[in-house]
């Protein structure tokens, strides 16, 4: 049995600045593909003050895990997410996947890191 869902939403995204510490602030999405086929994932970004952006496509090979960084232009298919801006992400996959979101916010020396699973439909 394949674990996961084909549709996911992460509602609370905000790319932090690099911050003060040795570890640099960032956001990441970790995707597990537990299926027997490669996953093709369309990513849609929602903003409070502009139209949604949809030209991001990710691939995760069958039975693999992959991490995508929101501050890495190659991971984001050339799209630069503005820092310190509220947005949300939707993932639509051709096969069930599991999505985890993480943010390292290091604006001050006392760093904060958290992860969460998205909402799946």
Phi and psi restraints in degrees (range 20) as a CNS / XPLOR table:
assign (resid 1 and name C) (resid 2 and name N)
       (resid 2 and name CA) (resid 2 and name C) 1.0 -80.7 20.0 2
assign (resid 2 and name N) (resid 2 and name CA)
       (resid 2 and name C) (resid 3 and name N) 1.0 133.1 20.0 2
assign (resid 2 and name C) (resid 3 and name N)
       (resid 3 and name CA) (resid 3 and name C) 1.0 -93.8 20.0 2
assign (resid 3 and name N) (resid 3 and name CA)
       (resid 3 and name C) (resid 4 and name N) 1.0 138.8 20.0 2
assign (resid 3 and name C) (resid 4 and name N)
       (resid 4 and name CA) (resid 4 and name C) 1.0 128.8 20.0 2
assign (resid 4 and name N) (resid 4 and name CA)
       (resid 4 and name C) (resid 5 and name N) 1.0 -177.2 20.0 2
assign (resid 4 and name C) (resid 5 and name N)
       (resid 5 and name CA) (resid 5 and name C) 1.0 -136.1 20.0 2
assign (resid 5 and name N) (resid 5 and name CA)
       (resid 5 and name C) (resid 6 and name N) 1.0 162.8 20.0 2
assign (resid 5 and name C) (resid 6 and name N)
       (resid 6 and name CA) (resid 6 and name C) 1.0 -91.0 20.0 2
assign (resid 6 and name N) (resid 6 and name CA)
       (resid 6 and name C) (resid 7 and name N) 1.0 -21.3 20.0 2
assign (resid 6 and name C) (resid 7 and name N)
       (resid 7 and name CA) (resid 7 and name C) 1.0 -122.5 20.0 2
assign (resid 7 and name N) (resid 7 and name CA)
       (resid 7 and name C) (resid 8 and name N) 1.0 129.7 20.0 2
assign (resid 7 and name C) (resid 8 and name N)
       (resid 8 and name CA) (resid 8 and name C) 1.0 -137.5 20.0 2
assign (resid 8 and name N) (resid 8 and name CA)
       (resid 8 and name C) (resid 9 and name N) 1.0 149.1 20.0 2
assign (resid 8 and name C) (resid 9 and name N)
       (resid 9 and name CA) (resid 9 and name C) 1.0 -131.1 20.0 2
assign (resid 9 and name N) (resid 9 and name CA)
       (resid 9 and name C) (resid 10 and name N) 1.0 133.8 20.0 2
assign (resid 9 and name C) (resid 10 and name N)
       (resid 10 and name CA) (resid 10 and name C) 1.0 -112.1 20.0 2
assign (resid 10 and name N) (resid 10 and name CA)
       (resid 10 and name C) (resid 11 and name N) 1.0 107.5 20.0 2
assign (resid 10 and name C) (resid 11 and name N)
       (resid 11 and name CA) (resid 11 and name C) 1.0 -82.4 20.0 2
assign (resid 11 and name N) (resid 11 and name CA)
       (resid 11 and name C) (resid 12 and name N) 1.0 -23.1 20.0 2
assign (resid 11 and name C) (resid 12 and name N)
       (resid 12 and name CA) (resid 12 and name C) 1.0 -116.0 20.0 2
assign (resid 12 and name N) (resid 12 and name CA)
       (resid 12 and name C) (resid 13 and name N) 1.0 83.3 20.0 2
assign (resid 12 and name C) (resid 13 and name N)
       (resid 13 and name CA) (resid 13 and name C) 1.0 -113.9 20.0 2
assign (resid 13 and name N) (resid 13 and name CA)
       (resid 13 and name C) (resid 14 and name N) 1.0 144.9 20.0 2
assign (resid 13 and name C) (resid 14 and name N)
       (resid 14 and name CA) (resid 14 and name C) 1.0 -164.9 20.0 2
assign (resid 14 and name N) (resid 14 and name CA)
       (resid 14 and name C) (resid 15 and name N) 1.0 110.2 20.0 2
assign (resid 14 and name C) (resid 15 and name N)
       (resid 15 and name CA) (resid 15 and name C) 1.0 -72.3 20.0 2
assign (resid 15 and name N) (resid 15 and name CA)
       (resid 15 and name C) (resid 16 and name N) 1.0 113.0 20.0 2
assign (resid 15 and name C) (resid 16 and name N)
       (resid 16 and name CA) (resid 16 and name C) 1.0 -79.5 20.0 2
assign (resid 16 and name N) (resid 16 and name CA)
       (resid 16 and name C) (resid 17 and name N) 1.0 161.4 20.0 2
assign (resid 16 and name C) (resid 17 and name N)
       (resid 17 and name CA) (resid 17 and name C) 1.0 -68.0 20.0 2
assign (resid 17 and name N) (resid 17 and name CA)
       (resid 17 and name C) (resid 18 and name N) 1.0 170.1 20.0 2
assign (resid 17 and name C) (resid 18 and name N)
       (resid 18 and name CA) (resid 18 and name C) 1.0 -61.9 20.0 2
assign (resid 18 and name N) (resid 18 and name CA)
       (resid 18 and name C) (resid 19 and name N) 1.0 -33.3 20.0 2
assign (resid 18 and name C) (resid 19 and name N)
       (resid 19 and name CA) (resid 19 and name C) 1.0 85.7 20.0 2
assign (resid 19 and name N) (resid 19 and name CA)
       (resid 19 and name C) (resid 20 and name N) 1.0 -169.5 20.0 2
assign (resid 19 and name C) (resid 20 and name N)
       (resid 20 and name CA) (resid 20 and name C) 1.0 -95.4 20.0 2
assign (resid 20 and name N) (resid 20 and name CA)
       (resid 20 and name C) (resid 21 and name N) 1.0 -25.4 20.0 2
assign (resid 20 and name C) (resid 21 and name N)
       (resid 21 and name CA) (resid 21 and name C) 1.0 -84.2 20.0 2
assign (resid 21 and name N) (resid 21 and name CA)
       (resid 21 and name C) (resid 22 and name N) 1.0 178.4 20.0 2
assign (resid 21 and name C) (resid 22 and name N)
       (resid 22 and name CA) (resid 22 and name C) 1.0 -66.0 20.0 2
assign (resid 22 and name N) (resid 22 and name CA)
       (resid 22 and name C) (resid 23 and name N) 1.0 -41.1 20.0 2
assign (resid 22 and name C) (resid 23 and name N)
       (resid 23 and name CA) (resid 23 and name C) 1.0 -78.0 20.0 2
assign (resid 23 and name N) (resid 23 and name CA)
       (resid 23 and name C) (resid 24 and name N) 1.0 130.8 20.0 2
assign (resid 23 and name C) (resid 24 and name N)
       (resid 24 and name CA) (resid 24 and name C) 1.0 -91.3 20.0 2
assign (resid 24 and name N) (resid 24 and name CA)
       (resid 24 and name C) (resid 25 and name N) 1.0 140.3 20.0 2
assign (resid 24 and name C) (resid 25 and name N)
       (resid 25 and name CA) (resid 25 and name C) 1.0 -60.3 20.0 2
assign (resid 25 and name N) (resid 25 and name CA)
       (resid 25 and name C) (resid 26 and name N) 1.0 142.2 20.0 2
assign (resid 25 and name C) (resid 26 and name N)
       (resid 26 and name CA) (resid 26 and name C) 1.0 -166.8 20.0 2
assign (resid 26 and name N) (resid 26 and name CA)
       (resid 26 and name C) (resid 27 and name N) 1.0 171.6 20.0 2
assign (resid 26 and name C) (resid 27 and name N)
       (resid 27 and name CA) (resid 27 and name C) 1.0 -121.9 20.0 2
assign (resid 27 and name N) (resid 27 and name CA)
       (resid 27 and name C) (resid 28 and name N) 1.0 152.6 20.0 2
assign (resid 27 and name C) (resid 28 and name N)
       (resid 28 and name CA) (resid 28 and name C) 1.0 -148.0 20.0 2
assign (resid 28 and name N) (resid 28 and name CA)
       (resid 28 and name C) (resid 29 and name N) 1.0 154.6 20.0 2
assign (resid 28 and name C) (resid 29 and name N)
       (resid 29 and name CA) (resid 29 and name C) 1.0 -124.1 20.0 2
assign (resid 29 and name N) (resid 29 and name CA)
       (resid 29 and name C) (resid 30 and name N) 1.0 126.6 20.0 2
assign (resid 29 and name C) (resid 30 and name N)
       (resid 30 and name CA) (resid 30 and name C) 1.0 -108.9 20.0 2
assign (resid 30 and name N) (resid 30 and name CA)
       (resid 30 and name C) (resid 31 and name N) 1.0 127.8 20.0 2
assign (resid 30 and name C) (resid 31 and name N)
       (resid 31 and name CA) (resid 31 and name C) 1.0 -120.8 20.0 2
assign (resid 31 and name N) (resid 31 and name CA)
       (resid 31 and name C) (resid 32 and name N) 1.0 129.9 20.0 2
assign (resid 31 and name C) (resid 32 and name N)
       (resid 32 and name CA) (resid 32 and name C) 1.0 -106.5 20.0 2
assign (resid 32 and name N) (resid 32 and name CA)
       (resid 32 and name C) (resid 33 and name N) 1.0 127.6 20.0 2
assign (resid 32 and name C) (resid 33 and name N)
       (resid 33 and name CA) (resid 33 and name C) 1.0 -109.9 20.0 2
assign (resid 33 and name N) (resid 33 and name CA)
       (resid 33 and name C) (resid 34 and name N) 1.0 100.7 20.0 2
assign (resid 33 and name C) (resid 34 and name N)
       (resid 34 and name CA) (resid 34 and name C) 1.0 -89.8 20.0 2
assign (resid 34 and name N) (resid 34 and name CA)
       (resid 34 and name C) (resid 35 and name N) 1.0 8.5 20.0 2
assign (resid 34 and name C) (resid 35 and name N)
       (resid 35 and name CA) (resid 35 and name C) 1.0 -95.6 20.0 2
assign (resid 35 and name N) (resid 35 and name CA)
       (resid 35 and name C) (resid 36 and name N) 1.0 175.9 20.0 2
assign (resid 35 and name C) (resid 36 and name N)
       (resid 36 and name CA) (resid 36 and name C) 1.0 -94.8 20.0 2
assign (resid 36 and name N) (resid 36 and name CA)
       (resid 36 and name C) (resid 37 and name N) 1.0 8.6 20.0 2
assign (resid 36 and name C) (resid 37 and name N)
       (resid 37 and name CA) (resid 37 and name C) 1.0 -128.5 20.0 2
assign (resid 37 and name N) (resid 37 and name CA)
       (resid 37 and name C) (resid 38 and name N) 1.0 154.4 20.0 2
assign (resid 37 and name C) (resid 38 and name N)
       (resid 38 and name CA) (resid 38 and name C) 1.0 -65.9 20.0 2
assign (resid 38 and name N) (resid 38 and name CA)
       (resid 38 and name C) (resid 39 and name N) 1.0 140.1 20.0 2
assign (resid 38 and name C) (resid 39 and name N)
       (resid 39 and name CA) (resid 39 and name C) 1.0 -92.3 20.0 2
assign (resid 39 and name N) (resid 39 and name CA)
       (resid 39 and name C) (resid 40 and name N) 1.0 131.5 20.0 2
assign (resid 39 and name C) (resid 40 and name N)
       (resid 40 and name CA) (resid 40 and name C) 1.0 -111.4 20.0 2
assign (resid 40 and name N) (resid 40 and name CA)
       (resid 40 and name C) (resid 41 and name N) 1.0 121.8 20.0 2
assign (resid 40 and name C) (resid 41 and name N)
       (resid 41 and name CA) (resid 41 and name C) 1.0 -122.1 20.0 2
assign (resid 41 and name N) (resid 41 and name CA)
       (resid 41 and name C) (resid 42 and name N) 1.0 122.4 20.0 2
assign (resid 41 and name C) (resid 42 and name N)
       (resid 42 and name CA) (resid 42 and name C) 1.0 -90.7 20.0 2
assign (resid 42 and name N) (resid 42 and name CA)
       (resid 42 and name C) (resid 43 and name N) 1.0 133.7 20.0 2
assign (resid 42 and name C) (resid 43 and name N)
       (resid 43 and name CA) (resid 43 and name C) 1.0 -113.5 20.0 2
assign (resid 43 and name N) (resid 43 and name CA)
       (resid 43 and name C) (resid 44 and name N) 1.0 129.5 20.0 2
assign (resid 43 and name C) (resid 44 and name N)
       (resid 44 and name CA) (resid 44 and name C) 1.0 -120.3 20.0 2
assign (resid 44 and name N) (resid 44 and name CA)
       (resid 44 and name C) (resid 45 and name N) 1.0 130.7 20.0 2
assign (resid 44 and name C) (resid 45 and name N)
       (resid 45 and name CA) (resid 45 and name C) 1.0 -105.9 20.0 2
assign (resid 45 and name N) (resid 45 and name CA)
       (resid 45 and name C) (resid 46 and name N) 1.0 132.4 20.0 2
assign (resid 45 and name C) (resid 46 and name N)
       (resid 46 and name CA) (resid 46 and name C) 1.0 -111.6 20.0 2
assign (resid 46 and name N) (resid 46 and name CA)
       (resid 46 and name C) (resid 47 and name N) 1.0 137.2 20.0 2
assign (resid 46 and name C) (resid 47 and name N)
       (resid 47 and name CA) (resid 47 and name C) 1.0 -124.0 20.0 2
assign (resid 47 and name N) (resid 47 and name CA)
       (resid 47 and name C) (resid 48 and name N) 1.0 160.4 20.0 2
assign (resid 47 and name C) (resid 48 and name N)
       (resid 48 and name CA) (resid 48 and name C) 1.0 -78.8 20.0 2
assign (resid 48 and name N) (resid 48 and name CA)
       (resid 48 and name C) (resid 49 and name N) 1.0 -24.5 20.0 2
assign (resid 48 and name C) (resid 49 and name N)
       (resid 49 and name CA) (resid 49 and name C) 1.0 -127.5 20.0 2
assign (resid 49 and name N) (resid 49 and name CA)
       (resid 49 and name C) (resid 50 and name N) 1.0 14.5 20.0 2
assign (resid 49 and name C) (resid 50 and name N)
       (resid 50 and name CA) (resid 50 and name C) 1.0 -155.8 20.0 2
assign (resid 50 and name N) (resid 50 and name CA)
       (resid 50 and name C) (resid 51 and name N) 1.0 167.8 20.0 2
assign (resid 50 and name C) (resid 51 and name N)
       (resid 51 and name CA) (resid 51 and name C) 1.0 -65.5 20.0 2
assign (resid 51 and name N) (resid 51 and name CA)
       (resid 51 and name C) (resid 52 and name N) 1.0 154.8 20.0 2
assign (resid 51 and name C) (resid 52 and name N)
       (resid 52 and name CA) (resid 52 and name C) 1.0 -64.6 20.0 2
assign (resid 52 and name N) (resid 52 and name CA)
       (resid 52 and name C) (resid 53 and name N) 1.0 153.4 20.0 2
assign (resid 52 and name C) (resid 53 and name N)
       (resid 53 and name CA) (resid 53 and name C) 1.0 -116.7 20.0 2
assign (resid 53 and name N) (resid 53 and name CA)
       (resid 53 and name C) (resid 54 and name N) 1.0 131.5 20.0 2
assign (resid 53 and name C) (resid 54 and name N)
       (resid 54 and name CA) (resid 54 and name C) 1.0 -127.0 20.0 2
assign (resid 54 and name N) (resid 54 and name CA)
       (resid 54 and name C) (resid 55 and name N) 1.0 6.2 20.0 2
assign (resid 54 and name C) (resid 55 and name N)
       (resid 55 and name CA) (resid 55 and name C) 1.0 -92.9 20.0 2
assign (resid 55 and name N) (resid 55 and name CA)
       (resid 55 and name C) (resid 56 and name N) 1.0 43.2 20.0 2
assign (resid 55 and name C) (resid 56 and name N)
       (resid 56 and name CA) (resid 56 and name C) 1.0 -121.5 20.0 2
assign (resid 56 and name N) (resid 56 and name CA)
       (resid 56 and name C) (resid 57 and name N) 1.0 128.0 20.0 2
assign (resid 56 and name C) (resid 57 and name N)
       (resid 57 and name CA) (resid 57 and name C) 1.0 -132.9 20.0 2
assign (resid 57 and name N) (resid 57 and name CA)
       (resid 57 and name C) (resid 58 and name N) 1.0 129.8 20.0 2
assign (resid 57 and name C) (resid 58 and name N)
       (resid 58 and name CA) (resid 58 and name C) 1.0 -116.0 20.0 2
assign (resid 58 and name N) (resid 58 and name CA)
       (resid 58 and name C) (resid 59 and name N) 1.0 157.2 20.0 2
assign (resid 58 and name C) (resid 59 and name N)
       (resid 59 and name CA) (resid 59 and name C) 1.0 -131.9 20.0 2
assign (resid 59 and name N) (resid 59 and name CA)
       (resid 59 and name C) (resid 60 and name N) 1.0 136.3 20.0 2
assign (resid 59 and name C) (resid 60 and name N)
       (resid 60 and name CA) (resid 60 and name C) 1.0 -132.0 20.0 2
assign (resid 60 and name N) (resid 60 and name CA)
       (resid 60 and name C) (resid 61 and name N) 1.0 120.6 20.0 2
assign (resid 60 and name C) (resid 61 and name N)
       (resid 61 and name CA) (resid 61 and name C) 1.0 -63.0 20.0 2
assign (resid 61 and name N) (resid 61 and name CA)
       (resid 61 and name C) (resid 62 and name N) 1.0 158.3 20.0 2
assign (resid 61 and name C) (resid 62 and name N)
       (resid 62 and name CA) (resid 62 and name C) 1.0 -58.1 20.0 2
assign (resid 62 and name N) (resid 62 and name CA)
       (resid 62 and name C) (resid 63 and name N) 1.0 142.2 20.0 2
assign (resid 62 and name C) (resid 63 and name N)
       (resid 63 and name CA) (resid 63 and name C) 1.0 53.2 20.0 2
assign (resid 63 and name N) (resid 63 and name CA)
       (resid 63 and name C) (resid 64 and name N) 1.0 40.4 20.0 2
assign (resid 63 and name C) (resid 64 and name N)
       (resid 64 and name CA) (resid 64 and name C) 1.0 -132.4 20.0 2
assign (resid 64 and name N) (resid 64 and name CA)
       (resid 64 and name C) (resid 65 and name N) 1.0 167.3 20.0 2
assign (resid 64 and name C) (resid 65 and name N)
       (resid 65 and name CA) (resid 65 and name C) 1.0 -122.5 20.0 2
assign (resid 65 and name N) (resid 65 and name CA)
       (resid 65 and name C) (resid 66 and name N) 1.0 146.8 20.0 2
assign (resid 65 and name C) (resid 66 and name N)
       (resid 66 and name CA) (resid 66 and name C) 1.0 -146.9 20.0 2
assign (resid 66 and name N) (resid 66 and name CA)
       (resid 66 and name C) (resid 67 and name N) 1.0 140.7 20.0 2
assign (resid 66 and name C) (resid 67 and name N)
       (resid 67 and name CA) (resid 67 and name C) 1.0 -106.3 20.0 2
assign (resid 67 and name N) (resid 67 and name CA)
       (resid 67 and name C) (resid 68 and name N) 1.0 131.9 20.0 2
assign (resid 67 and name C) (resid 68 and name N)
       (resid 68 and name CA) (resid 68 and name C) 1.0 -116.6 20.0 2
assign (resid 68 and name N) (resid 68 and name CA)
       (resid 68 and name C) (resid 69 and name N) 1.0 133.2 20.0 2
assign (resid 68 and name C) (resid 69 and name N)
       (resid 69 and name CA) (resid 69 and name C) 1.0 -105.2 20.0 2
assign (resid 69 and name N) (resid 69 and name CA)
       (resid 69 and name C) (resid 70 and name N) 1.0 129.9 20.0 2
assign (resid 69 and name C) (resid 70 and name N)
       (resid 70 and name CA) (resid 70 and name C) 1.0 -69.5 20.0 2
assign (resid 70 and name N) (resid 70 and name CA)
       (resid 70 and name C) (resid 71 and name N) 1.0 -20.4 20.0 2
assign (resid 70 and name C) (resid 71 and name N)
       (resid 71 and name CA) (resid 71 and name C) 1.0 -95.1 20.0 2
assign (resid 71 and name N) (resid 71 and name CA)
       (resid 71 and name C) (resid 72 and name N) 1.0 9.4 20.0 2
assign (resid 71 and name C) (resid 72 and name N)
       (resid 72 and name CA) (resid 72 and name C) 1.0 -105.8 20.0 2
assign (resid 72 and name N) (resid 72 and name CA)
       (resid 72 and name C) (resid 73 and name N) 1.0 110.8 20.0 2
assign (resid 72 and name C) (resid 73 and name N)
       (resid 73 and name CA) (resid 73 and name C) 1.0 -58.5 20.0 2
assign (resid 73 and name N) (resid 73 and name CA)
       (resid 73 and name C) (resid 74 and name N) 1.0 -35.2 20.0 2
assign (resid 73 and name C) (resid 74 and name N)
       (resid 74 and name CA) (resid 74 and name C) 1.0 -68.7 20.0 2
assign (resid 74 and name N) (resid 74 and name CA)
       (resid 74 and name C) (resid 75 and name N) 1.0 -37.7 20.0 2
assign (resid 74 and name C) (resid 75 and name N)
       (resid 75 and name CA) (resid 75 and name C) 1.0 -64.6 20.0 2
assign (resid 75 and name N) (resid 75 and name CA)
       (resid 75 and name C) (resid 76 and name N) 1.0 -32.7 20.0 2
assign (resid 75 and name C) (resid 76 and name N)
       (resid 76 and name CA) (resid 76 and name C) 1.0 -96.4 20.0 2
assign (resid 76 and name N) (resid 76 and name CA)
       (resid 76 and name C) (resid 77 and name N) 1.0 18.8 20.0 2
assign (resid 76 and name C) (resid 77 and name N)
       (resid 77 and name CA) (resid 77 and name C) 1.0 53.6 20.0 2
assign (resid 77 and name N) (resid 77 and name CA)
       (resid 77 and name C) (resid 78 and name N) 1.0 37.9 20.0 2
assign (resid 77 and name C) (resid 78 and name N)
       (resid 78 and name CA) (resid 78 and name C) 1.0 88.3 20.0 2
assign (resid 78 and name N) (resid 78 and name CA)
       (resid 78 and name C) (resid 79 and name N) 1.0 -5.9 20.0 2
assign (resid 78 and name C) (resid 79 and name N)
       (resid 79 and name CA) (resid 79 and name C) 1.0 -85.7 20.0 2
assign (resid 79 and name N) (resid 79 and name CA)
       (resid 79 and name C) (resid 80 and name N) 1.0 131.5 20.0 2
assign (resid 79 and name C) (resid 80 and name N)
       (resid 80 and name CA) (resid 80 and name C) 1.0 -101.3 20.0 2
assign (resid 80 and name N) (resid 80 and name CA)
       (resid 80 and name C) (resid 81 and name N) 1.0 112.6 20.0 2
assign (resid 80 and name C) (resid 81 and name N)
       (resid 81 and name CA) (resid 81 and name C) 1.0 -76.8 20.0 2
assign (resid 81 and name N) (resid 81 and name CA)
       (resid 81 and name C) (resid 82 and name N) 1.0 130.3 20.0 2
assign (resid 81 and name C) (resid 82 and name N)
       (resid 82 and name CA) (resid 82 and name C) 1.0 -67.6 20.0 2
assign (resid 82 and name N) (resid 82 and name CA)
       (resid 82 and name C) (resid 83 and name N) 1.0 137.1 20.0 2
assign (resid 82 and name C) (resid 83 and name N)
       (resid 83 and name CA) (resid 83 and name C) 1.0 -70.7 20.0 2
assign (resid 83 and name N) (resid 83 and name CA)
       (resid 83 and name C) (resid 84 and name N) 1.0 151.1 20.0 2
assign (resid 83 and name C) (resid 84 and name N)
       (resid 84 and name CA) (resid 84 and name C) 1.0 56.1 20.0 2
assign (resid 84 and name N) (resid 84 and name CA)
       (resid 84 and name C) (resid 85 and name N) 1.0 38.8 20.0 2
assign (resid 84 and name C) (resid 85 and name N)
       (resid 85 and name CA) (resid 85 and name C) 1.0 -124.7 20.0 2
assign (resid 85 and name N) (resid 85 and name CA)
       (resid 85 and name C) (resid 86 and name N) 1.0 127.4 20.0 2
assign (resid 85 and name C) (resid 86 and name N)
       (resid 86 and name CA) (resid 86 and name C) 1.0 -67.3 20.0 2
assign (resid 86 and name N) (resid 86 and name CA)
       (resid 86 and name C) (resid 87 and name N) 1.0 131.1 20.0 2
assign (resid 86 and name C) (resid 87 and name N)
       (resid 87 and name CA) (resid 87 and name C) 1.0 -154.8 20.0 2
assign (resid 87 and name N) (resid 87 and name CA)
       (resid 87 and name C) (resid 88 and name N) 1.0 173.4 20.0 2
assign (resid 87 and name C) (resid 88 and name N)
       (resid 88 and name CA) (resid 88 and name C) 1.0 -134.5 20.0 2
assign (resid 88 and name N) (resid 88 and name CA)
       (resid 88 and name C) (resid 89 and name N) 1.0 157.9 20.0 2
assign (resid 88 and name C) (resid 89 and name N)
       (resid 89 and name CA) (resid 89 and name C) 1.0 -124.6 20.0 2
assign (resid 89 and name N) (resid 89 and name CA)
       (resid 89 and name C) (resid 90 and name N) 1.0 141.0 20.0 2
assign (resid 89 and name C) (resid 90 and name N)
       (resid 90 and name CA) (resid 90 and name C) 1.0 -120.6 20.0 2
assign (resid 90 and name N) (resid 90 and name CA)
       (resid 90 and name C) (resid 91 and name N) 1.0 136.8 20.0 2
assign (resid 90 and name C) (resid 91 and name N)
       (resid 91 and name CA) (resid 91 and name C) 1.0 -119.2 20.0 2
assign (resid 91 and name N) (resid 91 and name CA)
       (resid 91 and name C) (resid 92 and name N) 1.0 127.9 20.0 2
assign (resid 91 and name C) (resid 92 and name N)
       (resid 92 and name CA) (resid 92 and name C) 1.0 -122.4 20.0 2
assign (resid 92 and name N) (resid 92 and name CA)
       (resid 92 and name C) (resid 93 and name N) 1.0 120.3 20.0 2
assign (resid 92 and name C) (resid 93 and name N)
       (resid 93 and name CA) (resid 93 and name C) 1.0 -118.2 20.0 2
assign (resid 93 and name N) (resid 93 and name CA)
       (resid 93 and name C) (resid 94 and name N) 1.0 152.0 20.0 2
assign (resid 93 and name C) (resid 94 and name N)
       (resid 94 and name CA) (resid 94 and name C) 1.0 -77.4 20.0 2
assign (resid 94 and name N) (resid 94 and name CA)
       (resid 94 and name C) (resid 95 and name N) 1.0 -11.2 20.0 2
assign (resid 94 and name C) (resid 95 and name N)
       (resid 95 and name CA) (resid 95 and name C) 1.0 -144.0 20.0 2
assign (resid 95 and name N) (resid 95 and name CA)
       (resid 95 and name C) (resid 96 and name N) 1.0 156.0 20.0 2
assign (resid 95 and name C) (resid 96 and name N)
       (resid 96 and name CA) (resid 96 and name C) 1.0 -59.4 20.0 2
assign (resid 96 and name N) (resid 96 and name CA)
       (resid 96 and name C) (resid 97 and name N) 1.0 138.2 20.0 2
assign (resid 96 and name C) (resid 97 and name N)
       (resid 97 and name CA) (resid 97 and name C) 1.0 -137.8 20.0 2
assign (resid 97 and name N) (resid 97 and name CA)
       (resid 97 and name C) (resid 98 and name N) 1.0 166.4 20.0 2
assign (resid 97 and name C) (resid 98 and name N)
       (resid 98 and name CA) (resid 98 and name C) 1.0 -117.4 20.0 2
assign (resid 98 and name N) (resid 98 and name CA)
       (resid 98 and name C) (resid 99 and name N) 1.0 133.5 20.0 2
assign (resid 98 and name C) (resid 99 and name N)
       (resid 99 and name CA) (resid 99 and name C) 1.0 -119.3 20.0 2
assign (resid 99 and name N) (resid 99 and name CA)
       (resid 99 and name C) (resid 100 and name N) 1.0 130.5 20.0 2
assign (resid 99 and name C) (resid 100 and name N)
       (resid 100 and name CA) (resid 100 and name C) 1.0 -126.5 20.0 2
assign (resid 100 and name N) (resid 100 and name CA)
       (resid 100 and name C) (resid 101 and name N) 1.0 138.5 20.0 2
assign (resid 100 and name C) (resid 101 and name N)
       (resid 101 and name CA) (resid 101 and name C) 1.0 -112.2 20.0 2
assign (resid 101 and name N) (resid 101 and name CA)
       (resid 101 and name C) (resid 102 and name N) 1.0 141.8 20.0 2
assign (resid 101 and name C) (resid 102 and name N)
       (resid 102 and name CA) (resid 102 and name C) 1.0 -138.0 20.0 2
assign (resid 102 and name N) (resid 102 and name CA)
       (resid 102 and name C) (resid 103 and name N) 1.0 147.4 20.0 2
assign (resid 102 and name C) (resid 103 and name N)
       (resid 103 and name CA) (resid 103 and name C) 1.0 -136.3 20.0 2
assign (resid 103 and name N) (resid 103 and name CA)
       (resid 103 and name C) (resid 104 and name N) 1.0 129.0 20.0 2
assign (resid 103 and name C) (resid 104 and name N)
       (resid 104 and name CA) (resid 104 and name C) 1.0 -106.6 20.0 2
assign (resid 104 and name N) (resid 104 and name CA)
       (resid 104 and name C) (resid 105 and name N) 1.0 108.1 20.0 2
assign (resid 104 and name C) (resid 105 and name N)
       (resid 105 and name CA) (resid 105 and name C) 1.0 -105.9 20.0 2
assign (resid 105 and name N) (resid 105 and name CA)
       (resid 105 and name C) (resid 106 and name N) 1.0 107.6 20.0 2
assign (resid 105 and name C) (resid 106 and name N)
       (resid 106 and name CA) (resid 106 and name C) 1.0 -119.8 20.0 2
assign (resid 106 and name N) (resid 106 and name CA)
       (resid 106 and name C) (resid 107 and name N) 1.0 40.4 20.0 2
assign (resid 106 and name C) (resid 107 and name N)
       (resid 107 and name CA) (resid 107 and name C) 1.0 -66.8 20.0 2
assign (resid 107 and name N) (resid 107 and name CA)
       (resid 107 and name C) (resid 108 and name N) 1.0 -20.1 20.0 2
assign (resid 107 and name C) (resid 108 and name N)
       (resid 108 and name CA) (resid 108 and name C) 1.0 -134.4 20.0 2
assign (resid 108 and name N) (resid 108 and name CA)
       (resid 108 and name C) (resid 109 and name N) 1.0 168.6 20.0 2
assign (resid 108 and name C) (resid 109 and name N)
       (resid 109 and name CA) (resid 109 and name C) 1.0 -59.4 20.0 2
assign (resid 109 and name N) (resid 109 and name CA)
       (resid 109 and name C) (resid 110 and name N) 1.0 -36.8 20.0 2
assign (resid 109 and name C) (resid 110 and name N)
       (resid 110 and name CA) (resid 110 and name C) 1.0 -75.2 20.0 2
assign (resid 110 and name N) (resid 110 and name CA)
       (resid 110 and name C) (resid 111 and name N) 1.0 87.2 20.0 2
assign (resid 110 and name C) (resid 111 and name N)
       (resid 111 and name CA) (resid 111 and name C) 1.0 -68.5 20.0 2
assign (resid 111 and name N) (resid 111 and name CA)
       (resid 111 and name C) (resid 112 and name N) 1.0 155.2 20.0 2
assign (resid 111 and name C) (resid 112 and name N)
       (resid 112 and name CA) (resid 112 and name C) 1.0 -128.9 20.0 2
assign (resid 112 and name N) (resid 112 and name CA)
       (resid 112 and name C) (resid 113 and name N) 1.0 130.4 20.0 2
assign (resid 112 and name C) (resid 113 and name N)
       (resid 113 and name CA) (resid 113 and name C) 1.0 -133.5 20.0 2
assign (resid 113 and name N) (resid 113 and name CA)
       (resid 113 and name C) (resid 114 and name N) 1.0 133.1 20.0 2
assign (resid 113 and name C) (resid 114 and name N)
       (resid 114 and name CA) (resid 114 and name C) 1.0 -143.7 20.0 2
assign (resid 114 and name N) (resid 114 and name CA)
       (resid 114 and name C) (resid 115 and name N) 1.0 158.0 20.0 2
assign (resid 114 and name C) (resid 115 and name N)
       (resid 115 and name CA) (resid 115 and name C) 1.0 -131.0 20.0 2
assign (resid 115 and name N) (resid 115 and name CA)
       (resid 115 and name C) (resid 116 and name N) 1.0 157.5 20.0 2
assign (resid 115 and name C) (resid 116 and name N)
       (resid 116 and name CA) (resid 116 and name C) 1.0 -156.5 20.0 2
assign (resid 116 and name N) (resid 116 and name CA)
       (resid 116 and name C) (resid 117 and name N) 1.0 151.0 20.0 2
assign (resid 116 and name C) (resid 117 and name N)
       (resid 117 and name CA) (resid 117 and name C) 1.0 -82.7 20.0 2
assign (resid 117 and name N) (resid 117 and name CA)
       (resid 117 and name C) (resid 118 and name N) 1.0 150.5 20.0 2
assign (resid 117 and name C) (resid 118 and name N)
       (resid 118 and name CA) (resid 118 and name C) 1.0 -79.9 20.0 2
assign (resid 118 and name N) (resid 118 and name CA)
       (resid 118 and name C) (resid 119 and name N) 1.0 -179.2 20.0 2
assign (resid 118 and name C) (resid 119 and name N)
       (resid 119 and name CA) (resid 119 and name C) 1.0 -89.9 20.0 2
assign (resid 119 and name N) (resid 119 and name CA)
       (resid 119 and name C) (resid 120 and name N) 1.0 130.1 20.0 2
assign (resid 119 and name C) (resid 120 and name N)
       (resid 120 and name CA) (resid 120 and name C) 1.0 -114.7 20.0 2
assign (resid 120 and name N) (resid 120 and name CA)
       (resid 120 and name C) (resid 121 and name N) 1.0 144.2 20.0 2
